[in-house]
């Protein structure tokens, strides 16, 4: 599954989803769904501001692949999964390190 989300507009969320599908080598998206969520942030003294987050999700796949002899290898199709696994590992590592950095900053603020 490939997800895209944006606070700005549904079109921005859709573009993000398409961009992420291309990152892993997909040329098509199946079963694309749109859904909306909300989030909030503290205002400037006038109350809490609530806003919509536009989301799209779909299954990344390859429907057809150009080839000189009209065939493709099974590894070409498996490459989407390999690329997705590598990208997911990178994103999980970034998230983990960001959480650790937040904890360090919190404790620095508390003890300083």
DOPAPA-442754 format. One record per residue: residue number from 1; x, y, z of N, C-alpha, C in turn; residue in one letter. Coordinates in Angstrom, 2 decimals, decimal comma, padded with zeros to 5 digits, m for minus. Atoms other than C-alpha are relative to their C-alpha. Last residue first. Example, Ala and Ser with C-alpha at 12.3 -4.5 7.8 and 13.67 -1.06 7.14 Angstrom:
<i = 2; n_X = m000,82; n_Y = m001,19; n_Z = m000,06; ca_X = 013,67; ca_Y = m001,06; ca_Z = 007,14; c_X = m000,77; c_Y = 001,09; c_Z = 000,73; aa = S>
<i = 1; n_X = 000,89; n_Y = m001,19; n_Z = 000,00; ca_X = 012,30; ca_Y = m004,50; ca_Z = 007,80; c_X = 000,90; c_Y = 001,20; c_Z = 000,00; aa = A>
***
This chain:
<i = 112; n_X = m000,79; n_Y = m001,23; n_Z = 000,17; ca_X = 018,99; ca_Y = 022,71; ca_Z = 032,19; c_X = m000,67; c_Y = 001,22; c_Z = 000,55; aa = X>
<i = 111; n_X = m001,14; n_Y = m000,11; n_Z = m000,92; ca_X = 017,62; ca_Y = 019,42; ca_Z = 033,52; c_X = 000,81; c_Y = 001,26; c_Z = m000,15; aa = X>
<i = 110; n_X = 000,40; n_Y = 000,25; n_Z = m001,39; ca_X = 014,12; ca_Y = 019,53; ca_Z = 032,00; c_X = 001,16; c_Y = 000,26; c_Z = 000,96; aa = X>
<i = 109; n_X = 000,80; n_Y = m001,14; n_Z = m000,45; ca_X = 015,22; ca_Y = 021,14; ca_Z = 028,72; c_X = m000,37; c_Y = m000,16; c_Z = 001,47; aa = X>
<i = 108; n_X = m000,90; n_Y = m001,15; n_Z = m000,09; ca_X = 017,98; ca_Y = 018,58; ca_Z = 028,24; c_X = m000,74; c_Y = 001,23; c_Z = 000,51; aa = X>
<i = 107; n_X = m000,76; n_Y = 000,13; n_Z = m001,24; ca_X = 015,54; ca_Y = 015,80; ca_Z = 029,08; c_X = 001,01; c_Y = 001,13; c_Z = 000,15; aa = X>
<i = 106; n_X = 000,88; n_Y = m000,14; n_Z = m001,16; ca_X = 013,10; ca_Y = 016,96; ca_Z = 026,43; c_X = 000,79; c_Y = m000,04; c_Z = 001,29; aa = X>
<i = 105; n_X = 000,30; n_Y = m001,44; n_Z = m000,13; ca_X = 015,85; ca_Y = 017,46; ca_Z = 023,84; c_X = m000,89; c_Y = 000,24; c_Z = 001,22; aa = X>
<i = 104; n_X = m001,23; n_Y = m000,66; n_Z = m000,45; ca_X = 017,08; ca_Y = 013,91; ca_Z = 024,42; c_X = m000,26; c_Y = 001,48; c_Z = 000,22; aa = X>
<i = 103; n_X = m000,21; n_Y = 000,35; n_Z = m001,41; ca_X = 013,55; ca_Y = 012,51; ca_Z = 024,18; c_X = 001,23; c_Y = 000,70; c_Z = 000,56; aa = X>
<i = 102; n_X = 001,00; n_Y = m000,72; n_Z = m000,78; ca_X = 012,88; ca_Y = 014,41; ca_Z = 020,94; c_X = 000,18; c_Y = m000,28; c_Z = 001,49; aa = X>
<i = 101; n_X = m000,43; n_Y = m001,40; n_Z = m000,09; ca_X = 016,16; ca_Y = 013,13; ca_Z = 019,49; c_X = m000,98; c_Y = 000,82; c_Z = 000,82; aa = X>
<i = 100; n_X = m001,10; n_Y = m000,06; n_Z = m000,96; ca_X = 015,18; ca_Y = 009,55; ca_Z = 020,31; c_X = 000,48; c_Y = 001,43; c_Z = 000,18; aa = X>
<i = 99; n_X = 000,59; n_Y = 000,18; n_Z = m001,33; ca_X = 011,83; ca_Y = 010,02; ca_Z = 018,55; c_X = 001,08; c_Y = 000,07; c_Z = 001,08; aa = X>
<i = 98; n_X = 000,69; n_Y = m001,24; n_Z = m000,34; ca_X = 013,60; ca_Y = 011,45; ca_Z = 015,50; c_X = m000,62; c_Y = m000,09; c_Z = 001,39; aa = X>
<i = 97; n_X = m001,00; n_Y = m000,99; n_Z = m000,41; ca_X = 016,02; ca_Y = 008,50; ca_Z = 015,47; c_X = m000,64; c_Y = 001,33; c_Z = 000,36; aa = X>
<i = 96; n_X = m000,60; n_Y = 000,41; n_Z = m001,27; ca_X = 013,15; ca_Y = 006,01; ca_Z = 015,49; c_X = 001,01; c_Y = 001,03; c_Z = 000,47; aa = X>
<i = 95; n_X = 001,00; n_Y = m000,23; n_Z = m001,04; ca_X = 011,26; ca_Y = 007,87; ca_Z = 012,76; c_X = 000,58; c_Y = m000,33; c_Z = 001,37; aa = X>
<i = 94; n_X = 000,11; n_Y = m001,45; n_Z = m000,20; ca_X = 014,36; ca_Y = 008,04; ca_Z = 010,55; c_X = m000,97; c_Y = 000,32; c_Z = 001,12; aa = X>
<i = 93; n_X = m001,22; n_Y = m000,45; n_Z = m000,68; ca_X = 015,00; ca_Y = 004,31; ca_Z = 011,06; c_X = m000,04; c_Y = 001,51; c_Z = 000,26; aa = X>
<i = 92; n_X = 000,10; n_Y = 000,45; n_Z = m001,39; ca_X = 011,38; ca_Y = 003,50; ca_Z = 010,20; c_X = 001,23; c_Y = 000,46; c_Z = 000,79; aa = X>
<i = 91; n_X = 000,96; n_Y = m000,85; n_Z = m000,69; ca_X = 011,64; ca_Y = 005,63; ca_Z = 007,05; c_X = m000,17; c_Y = m000,39; c_Z = 001,47; aa = X>
<i = 90; n_X = m000,57; n_Y = m001,34; n_Z = m000,12; ca_X = 014,82; ca_Y = 003,89; ca_Z = 005,88; c_X = m000,92; c_Y = 000,91; c_Z = 000,79; aa = X>
<i = 89; n_X = m001,06; n_Y = 000,10; n_Z = m000,99; ca_X = 013,38; ca_Y = 000,43; ca_Z = 006,57; c_X = 000,63; c_Y = 001,37; c_Z = 000,25; aa = X>
<i = 88; n_X = 000,64; n_Y = 000,11; n_Z = m001,31; ca_X = 010,20; ca_Y = 001,37; ca_Z = 004,69; c_X = 001,06; c_Y = m000,07; c_Z = 001,10; aa = X>
<i = 87; n_X = 000,53; n_Y = m001,31; n_Z = m000,35; ca_X = 012,23; ca_Y = 002,56; ca_Z = 001,69; c_X = m000,65; c_Y = m000,02; c_Z = 001,38; aa = X>
<i = 86; n_X = m001,15; n_Y = m000,88; n_Z = m000,27; ca_X = 014,24; ca_Y = m000,68; ca_Z = 001,59; c_X = m000,47; c_Y = 001,39; c_Z = 000,43; aa = X>
<i = 85; n_X = m000,61; n_Y = 000,44; n_Z = m001,26; ca_X = 011,10; ca_Y = m002,81; ca_Z = 001,91; c_X = 001,16; c_Y = 000,91; c_Z = 000,39; aa = X>
<i = 84; n_X = 000,89; n_Y = m000,40; n_Z = m001,08; ca_X = 009,33; ca_Y = m000,80; ca_Z = m000,81; c_X = 000,57; c_Y = m000,38; c_Z = 001,36; aa = X>
<i = 83; n_X = m000,12; n_Y = m001,45; n_Z = m000,16; ca_X = 012,29; ca_Y = m001,13; ca_Z = m003,17; c_X = m000,86; c_Y = 000,49; c_Z = 001,17; aa = X>
<i = 82; n_X = m001,33; n_Y = m000,29; n_Z = m000,54; ca_X = 012,41; ca_Y = m004,89; ca_Z = m002,62; c_X = 000,18; c_Y = 001,49; c_Z = 000,25; aa = X>
<i = 81; n_X = m000,03; n_Y = 000,40; n_Z = m001,40; ca_X = 008,64; ca_Y = m005,21; ca_Z = m003,07; c_X = 001,36; c_Y = 000,31; c_Z = 000,63; aa = X>
<i = 80; n_X = 000,87; n_Y = m000,92; n_Z = m000,74; ca_X = 008,69; ca_Y = m003,19; ca_Z = m006,29; c_X = 000,04; c_Y = m000,34; c_Z = 001,48; aa = X>
<i = 79; n_X = m000,77; n_Y = m001,18; n_Z = m000,36; ca_X = 011,70; ca_Y = m005,19; ca_Z = m007,53; c_X = m000,84; c_Y = 001,02; c_Z = 000,77; aa = X>
<i = 78; n_X = m000,39; n_Y = 000,11; n_Z = m001,40; ca_X = 009,66; ca_Y = m008,37; ca_Z = m007,45; c_X = 000,73; c_Y = 001,25; c_Z = 000,48; aa = X>
<i = 77; n_X = 001,20; n_Y = m000,18; n_Z = m000,81; ca_X = 008,00; ca_Y = m007,38; ca_Z = m010,71; c_X = 000,32; c_Y = m000,06; c_Z = 001,49; aa = X>
<i = 76; n_X = 000,49; n_Y = m001,36; n_Z = 000,23; ca_X = 011,29; ca_Y = m006,86; ca_Z = m012,54; c_X = m001,22; c_Y = 000,29; c_Z = 000,86; aa = X>
<i = 75; n_X = m000,71; n_Y = m000,91; n_Z = m000,90; ca_X = 012,64; ca_Y = m010,03; ca_Z = m010,92; c_X = m000,43; c_Y = 001,45; c_Z = m000,19; aa = X>
<i = 74; n_X = 000,69; n_Y = 000,02; n_Z = m001,28; ca_X = 009,93; ca_Y = m012,02; ca_Z = m012,72; c_X = 000,68; c_Y = 000,95; c_Z = 001,00; aa = X>
<i = 73; n_X = m000,43; n_Y = 001,03; n_Z = m000,93; ca_X = 011,50; ca_Y = m011,00; ca_Z = m016,00; c_X = m000,79; c_Y = 000,11; c_Z = 001,30; aa = X>
<i = 72; n_X = m000,69; n_Y = m000,53; n_Z = m001,16; ca_X = 009,80; ca_Y = m009,05; ca_Z = m018,75; c_X = 000,32; c_Y = m001,15; c_Z = 000,94; aa = X>
<i = 71; n_X = 000,05; n_Y = 000,81; n_Z = m001,22; ca_X = 008,76; ca_Y = m009,95; ca_Z = m022,22; c_X = 000,67; c_Y = 000,75; c_Z = 001,13; aa = X>
<i = 70; n_X = 001,36; n_Y = 000,21; n_Z = m000,46; ca_X = 007,82; ca_Y = m008,03; ca_Z = m025,39; c_X = m000,12; c_Y = m000,85; c_Z = 001,25; aa = X>
<i = 69; n_X = 000,50; n_Y = 001,28; n_Z = 000,49; ca_X = 011,20; ca_Y = m008,40; ca_Z = m027,12; c_X = m001,39; c_Y = m000,35; c_Z = 000,55; aa = X>
<i = 68; n_X = m000,30; n_Y = 000,16; n_Z = 001,43; ca_X = 012,22; ca_Y = m004,75; ca_Z = m026,88; c_X = m000,58; c_Y = m001,30; c_Z = m000,55; aa = X>
<i = 67; n_X = m001,17; n_Y = 000,84; n_Z = 000,20; ca_X = 010,48; ca_Y = m004,30; ca_Z = m023,55; c_X = 000,20; c_Y = m000,18; c_Z = m001,50; aa = X>
<i = 66; n_X = m000,52; n_Y = 000,00; n_Z = 001,35; ca_X = 007,92; ca_Y = m001,84; ca_Z = m022,22; c_X = 001,26; c_Y = m000,85; c_Z = m000,06; aa = X>
<i = 65; n_X = m001,37; n_Y = m000,48; n_Z = 000,03; ca_X = 006,37; ca_Y = m002,86; ca_Z = m018,94; c_X = 000,51; c_Y = m000,09; c_Z = m001,43; aa = X>
<i = 64; n_X = m000,68; n_Y = 000,36; n_Z = 001,24; ca_X = 002,71; ca_Y = m003,32; ca_Z = m018,21; c_X = 001,40; c_Y = 000,59; c_Z = 000,05; aa = X>
<i = 63; n_X = 001,00; n_Y = 000,58; n_Z = 000,89; ca_X = 000,51; ca_Y = m003,28; ca_Z = m015,15; c_X = 000,65; c_Y = m000,47; c_Z = m001,30; aa = X>
<i = 62; n_X = m000,40; n_Y = m000,21; n_Z = 001,40; ca_X = 003,21; ca_Y = m002,77; ca_Z = m012,54; c_X = m001,03; c_Y = m000,69; c_Z = m000,87; aa = X>
<i = 61; n_X = m000,23; n_Y = 001,17; n_Z = 000,84; ca_X = 001,83; ca_Y = m002,42; ca_Z = m009,01; c_X = 000,57; c_Y = 000,42; c_Z = m001,35; aa = X>
<i = 60; n_X = m000,97; n_Y = m000,28; n_Z = 001,06; ca_X = 001,28; ca_Y = m000,08; ca_Z = m006,07; c_X = 000,27; c_Y = m001,29; c_Z = m000,78; aa = X>
<i = 59; n_X = m000,97; n_Y = 001,08; n_Z = 000,16; ca_X = m001,90; ca_Y = m000,71; ca_Z = m004,08; c_X = 000,91; c_Y = 000,33; c_Z = m001,18; aa = X>
<i = 58; n_X = 000,24; n_Y = 000,92; n_Z = 001,11; ca_X = m003,71; ca_Y = 002,48; ca_Z = m003,13; c_X = 001,09; c_Y = m001,05; c_Z = m000,06; aa = X>
<i = 57; n_X = m000,79; n_Y = 001,23; n_Z = m000,08; ca_X = m004,08; ca_Y = 005,10; ca_Z = m000,42; c_X = m000,36; c_Y = m000,90; c_Z = m001,17; aa = X>
<i = 56; n_X = 000,25; n_Y = 000,97; n_Z = 001,06; ca_X = m005,19; ca_Y = 008,72; ca_Z = m000,45; c_X = 000,85; c_Y = m001,23; c_Z = 000,28; aa = X>
<i = 55; n_X = m000,80; n_Y = 001,22; n_Z = 000,12; ca_X = m005,47; ca_Y = 011,10; ca_Z = 002,48; c_X = m000,43; c_Y = m000,81; c_Z = m001,21; aa = X>
<i = 54; n_X = 000,47; n_Y = 000,79; n_Z = 001,13; ca_X = m006,68; ca_Y = 014,68; ca_Z = 002,99; c_X = 000,96; c_Y = m001,17; c_Z = m000,20; aa = X>
<i = 53; n_X = m001,14; n_Y = 000,61; n_Z = 000,68; ca_X = m006,01; ca_Y = 016,13; ca_Z = 006,44; c_X = m000,57; c_Y = m000,91; c_Z = m001,08; aa = X>
<i = 52; n_X = 000,18; n_Y = 001,28; n_Z = 000,69; ca_X = m008,69; ca_Y = 018,49; ca_Z = 007,72; c_X = 001,33; c_Y = m000,45; c_Z = m000,62; aa = X>
<i = 51; n_X = m000,15; n_Y = m000,03; n_Z = 001,46; ca_X = m008,08; ca_Y = 021,23; ca_Z = 010,26; c_X = m000,11; c_Y = m001,41; c_Z = m000,57; aa = X>
<i = 50; n_X = 000,17; n_Y = 001,33; n_Z = 000,58; ca_X = m009,00; ca_Y = 022,05; ca_Z = 013,86; c_X = 000,10; c_Y = 000,11; c_Z = m001,52; aa = X>
<i = 49; n_X = 000,27; n_Y = m000,03; n_Z = 001,43; ca_X = m007,64; ca_Y = 025,19; ca_Z = 015,57; c_X = m000,07; c_Y = m001,44; c_Z = m000,51; aa = X>
<i = 48; n_X = m000,67; n_Y = 001,02; n_Z = 000,79; ca_X = m007,89; ca_Y = 025,20; ca_Z = 019,35; c_X = m000,45; c_Y = 000,06; c_Z = m001,44; aa = X>
<i = 47; n_X = 000,53; n_Y = 001,36; n_Z = m000,02; ca_X = m008,93; ca_Y = 028,37; ca_Z = 021,05; c_X = 000,80; c_Y = m000,92; c_Z = m000,90; aa = X>
<i = 46; n_X = 001,42; n_Y = m000,03; n_Z = 000,34; ca_X = m008,51; ca_Y = 032,14; ca_Z = 020,56; c_X = m000,60; c_Y = m001,40; c_Z = m000,04; aa = X>
<i = 45; n_X = 000,79; n_Y = m000,58; n_Z = m001,07; ca_X = m005,19; ca_Y = 032,45; ca_Z = 022,38; c_X = m001,48; c_Y = 000,03; c_Z = m000,28; aa = X>
<i = 44; n_X = m000,77; n_Y = m001,12; n_Z = m000,54; ca_X = m002,98; ca_Y = 031,94; ca_Z = 019,39; c_X = m000,81; c_Y = 000,71; c_Z = 001,08; aa = X>
<i = 43; n_X = 000,09; n_Y = m001,29; n_Z = 000,69; ca_X = m004,36; ca_Y = 028,53; ca_Z = 018,53; c_X = 000,87; c_Y = 001,06; c_Z = 000,65; aa = X>
<i = 42; n_X = 000,42; n_Y = m001,11; n_Z = m000,83; ca_X = m003,32; ca_Y = 025,12; ca_Z = 019,75; c_X = 000,02; c_Y = 001,30; c_Z = m000,78; aa = X>
<i = 41; n_X = m001,18; n_Y = m000,65; n_Z = m000,54; ca_X = m003,18; ca_Y = 022,51; ca_Z = 017,03; c_X = m000,47; c_Y = 001,17; c_Z = 000,84; aa = X>
<i = 40; n_X = 000,16; n_Y = m001,28; n_Z = m000,67; ca_X = m005,73; ca_Y = 020,02; ca_Z = 015,84; c_X = 001,34; c_Y = 000,54; c_Z = 000,45; aa = X>
<i = 39; n_X = m001,03; n_Y = m000,17; n_Z = m001,01; ca_X = m006,08; ca_Y = 017,10; ca_Z = 013,50; c_X = m000,21; c_Y = 001,37; c_Z = 000,62; aa = X>
<i = 38; n_X = m000,19; n_Y = m001,34; n_Z = m000,55; ca_X = m008,81; ca_Y = 015,81; ca_Z = 011,25; c_X = 001,11; c_Y = m000,03; c_Z = 001,03; aa = X>
<i = 37; n_X = m000,15; n_Y = 000,02; n_Z = m001,44; ca_X = m009,08; ca_Y = 012,86; ca_Z = 008,91; c_X = 000,15; c_Y = 001,42; c_Z = 000,50; aa = X>
<i = 36; n_X = m000,37; n_Y = m001,25; n_Z = m000,64; ca_X = m010,34; ca_Y = 012,54; ca_Z = 005,35; c_X = 000,08; c_Y = m000,22; c_Z = 001,51; aa = X>
<i = 35; n_X = 000,66; n_Y = m000,18; n_Z = m001,29; ca_X = m010,46; ca_Y = 009,48; ca_Z = 003,15; c_X = 000,56; c_Y = 001,25; c_Z = 000,66; aa = X>
<i = 34; n_X = m000,18; n_Y = m001,31; n_Z = m000,63; ca_X = m009,75; ca_Y = 008,76; ca_Z = m000,48; c_X = m000,70; c_Y = m000,01; c_Z = 001,34; aa = X>
<i = 33; n_X = 001,07; n_Y = m000,46; n_Z = m000,87; ca_X = m009,29; ca_Y = 005,25; ca_Z = m001,85; c_X = 000,37; c_Y = 001,36; c_Z = 000,58; aa = X>
<i = 32; n_X = m000,30; n_Y = m001,28; n_Z = m000,63; ca_X = m007,25; ca_Y = 003,91; ca_Z = m004,76; c_X = m001,22; c_Y = 000,46; c_Z = 000,79; aa = X>
<i = 31; n_X = 000,87; n_Y = m000,17; n_Z = m001,18; ca_X = m008,01; ca_Y = 000,25; ca_Z = m005,45; c_X = 000,33; c_Y = 001,29; c_Z = 000,77; aa = X>
<i = 30; n_X = 001,30; n_Y = 000,67; n_Z = 000,02; ca_X = m005,09; ca_Y = m000,15; ca_Z = m007,87; c_X = m000,74; c_Y = 000,28; c_Z = 001,30; aa = X>
<i = 29; n_X = 000,57; n_Y = 000,11; n_Z = m001,33; ca_X = m002,13; ca_Y = 002,15; ca_Z = m008,52; c_X = m001,39; c_Y = m000,61; c_Z = m000,12; aa = X>
<i = 28; n_X = 001,46; n_Y = m000,02; n_Z = m000,12; ca_X = 000,03; ca_Y = 001,87; ca_Z = m011,61; c_X = m000,39; c_Y = m000,10; c_Z = 001,47; aa = X>
<i = 27; n_X = 000,54; n_Y = m000,85; n_Z = 001,06; ca_X = 003,62; ca_Y = 002,39; ca_Z = m012,80; c_X = m001,52; c_Y = 000,04; c_Z = 000,01; aa = X>
<i = 26; n_X = 001,33; n_Y = 000,38; n_Z = 000,49; ca_X = 005,41; ca_Y = 001,14; ca_Z = m009,70; c_X = m000,44; c_Y = 000,93; c_Z = m001,12; aa = X>
<i = 25; n_X = m000,04; n_Y = 000,60; n_Z = 001,32; ca_X = 009,17; ca_Y = 001,57; ca_Z = m009,27; c_X = m001,34; c_Y = m000,45; c_Z = m000,56; aa = X>
<i = 24; n_X = m000,27; n_Y = 001,43; n_Z = m000,12; ca_X = 009,42; ca_Y = 002,17; ca_Z = m005,52; c_X = m000,08; c_Y = m000,73; c_Z = m001,34; aa = X>
<i = 23; n_X = m001,25; n_Y = 000,24; n_Z = m000,72; ca_X = 009,83; ca_Y = 005,92; ca_Z = m005,84; c_X = 000,34; c_Y = m001,48; c_Z = 000,10; aa = X>
<i = 22; n_X = m001,10; n_Y = m000,06; n_Z = 000,96; ca_X = 007,10; ca_Y = 006,01; ca_Z = m008,50; c_X = 001,35; c_Y = m000,26; c_Z = 000,67; aa = X>
<i = 21; n_X = 000,10; n_Y = 001,21; n_Z = 000,83; ca_X = 004,54; ca_Y = 004,85; ca_Z = m005,95; c_X = 001,13; c_Y = m000,04; c_Z = m001,01; aa = X>
<i = 20; n_X = m000,51; n_Y = 001,13; n_Z = m000,79; ca_X = 005,75; ca_Y = 007,53; ca_Z = m003,54; c_X = m000,08; c_Y = m001,31; c_Z = m000,77; aa = X>
<i = 19; n_X = m001,45; n_Y = m000,15; n_Z = m000,13; ca_X = 005,28; ca_Y = 010,24; ca_Z = m006,17; c_X = 000,60; c_Y = m001,18; c_Z = 000,77; aa = X>
<i = 18; n_X = m000,58; n_Y = 000,37; n_Z = 001,30; ca_X = 001,77; ca_Y = 008,98; ca_Z = m006,97; c_X = 001,52; c_Y = 000,07; c_Z = 000,05; aa = X>
<i = 17; n_X = 000,18; n_Y = 001,44; n_Z = 000,14; ca_X = 000,78; ca_Y = 009,12; ca_Z = m003,28; c_X = 000,64; c_Y = m000,49; c_Z = m001,31; aa = X>
<i = 16; n_X = m000,95; n_Y = 000,63; n_Z = m000,90; ca_X = 002,25; ca_Y = 012,62; ca_Z = m002,94; c_X = m000,07; c_Y = m001,52; c_Z = m000,11; aa = X>
<i = 15; n_X = m001,34; n_Y = m000,14; n_Z = 000,59; ca_X = 000,37; ca_Y = 013,81; ca_Z = m006,02; c_X = 001,05; c_Y = m000,68; c_Z = 000,86; aa = X>
<i = 14; n_X = m000,05; n_Y = 000,95; n_Z = 001,11; ca_X = m002,90; ca_Y = 012,43; ca_Z = m004,57; c_X = 001,38; c_Y = 000,04; c_Z = m000,68; aa = X>
<i = 13; n_X = m000,08; n_Y = 001,34; n_Z = m000,58; ca_X = m002,32; ca_Y = 014,24; ca_Z = m001,27; c_X = 000,12; c_Y = m001,04; c_Z = m001,11; aa = X>
<i = 12; n_X = m001,36; n_Y = 000,14; n_Z = m000,56; ca_X = m001,59; ca_Y = 017,50; ca_Z = m003,09; c_X = 000,20; c_Y = m001,39; c_Z = 000,58; aa = X>
<i = 11; n_X = m000,92; n_Y = 000,15; n_Z = 001,12; ca_X = m004,77; ca_Y = 017,09; ca_Z = m005,16; c_X = 001,44; c_Y = m000,18; c_Z = 000,48; aa = X>
<i = 10; n_X = 000,01; n_Y = 001,39; n_Z = 000,46; ca_X = m006,82; ca_Y = 016,47; ca_Z = m002,01; c_X = 000,97; c_Y = m000,23; c_Z = m001,16; aa = X>
<i = 9; n_X = 001,11; n_Y = 000,32; n_Z = 000,89; ca_X = m005,72; ca_Y = 019,87; ca_Z = m000,69; c_X = 000,03; c_Y = m001,48; c_Z = m000,37; aa = X>
<i = 8; n_X = 000,38; n_Y = m001,06; n_Z = 000,93; ca_X = m003,44; ca_Y = 021,63; ca_Z = 001,79; c_X = m001,23; c_Y = m000,33; c_Z = m000,84; aa = X>
<i = 7; n_X = 000,87; n_Y = m000,91; n_Z = m000,73; ca_X = m003,15; ca_Y = 019,35; ca_Z = 004,84; c_X = m000,57; c_Y = 001,03; c_Z = m000,97; aa = X>
<i = 6; n_X = m000,31; n_Y = m001,42; n_Z = 000,08; ca_X = m001,71; ca_Y = 016,61; ca_Z = 002,73; c_X = m001,03; c_Y = 000,79; c_Z = 000,78; aa = X>
<i = 5; n_X = 000,87; n_Y = m000,85; n_Z = m000,81; ca_X = m001,53; ca_Y = 012,85; ca_Z = 002,76; c_X = 000,46; c_Y = 001,44; c_Z = m000,10; aa = X>
<i = 4; n_X = m000,34; n_Y = m001,40; n_Z = 000,18; ca_X = m000,26; ca_Y = 010,16; ca_Z = 000,46; c_X = m000,94; c_Y = 000,83; c_Z = 000,83; aa = X>
<i = 3; n_X = 000,85; n_Y = m001,03; n_Z = m000,56; ca_X = m000,21; ca_Y = 006,45; ca_Z = 001,12; c_X = 000,52; c_Y = 001,38; c_Z = m000,38; aa = X>
<i = 2; n_X = m000,68; n_Y = m001,28; n_Z = 000,06; ca_X = 001,15; ca_Y = 003,49; ca_Z = m000,83; c_X = m000,98; c_Y = 001,06; c_Z = 000,49; aa = X>
<i = 1; n_X = 000,84; n_Y = m001,18; n_Z = 000,00; ca_X = 000,00; ca_Y = 000,00; ca_Z = 000,00; c_X = 000,88; c_Y = 001,24; c_Z = 000,00; aa = X>
***
